[in-house]
């Protein structure tokens, strides 16, 4: 708990210094706007929960997520999206042109 508080204090200090830069506020605003638009798009358009939409939006923007459609998570508290099932993932990959090119 103490380390989390110390990390937040360092983050706040770093943001104060960074906000003195002329373009940092614009870049930060653009990134936050992309995350908000992506979250809303995934949540409303895909019928996902807001947490799932936020996870995928941040993962897409930072290219750091595990968005493997064949990933199976068995623990209920780790499961992010109930829509990702192995049968729907295999059906969608078989229809994609890239999937058929790799299969041959």
Steps between C-alpha positions, in 0.01 A plus 500: 500500500781736586677435171179577308469833680863582430449411133194728478701783660779456242244484218337825616839670518592376153168622358554844653840524331371360169204738489745791490597387152305674227375198304461242777146602596386469138659157457357377832156634407513327161597169660224524760248593231600196293457275804156648578381472137635145474337398828164637392531345154581154634240525777210628292587358159621163620254459783786455749520625855681828562790318667543272197484800267757688707732199507486454123528875429812537718642175364444614143650842559806369683527170307559320827192285551432133453215501252526137396152378402595142584618589850297306754481632854343257743491708819186712513668799664757519219249479216460831319253429224241224502459537123841354415446127462711250315218408260436860391874571478565202275200584282612859454861403425391249236308772312790747492718512189816501712387188684451307175839611366679374810309173503638382166 
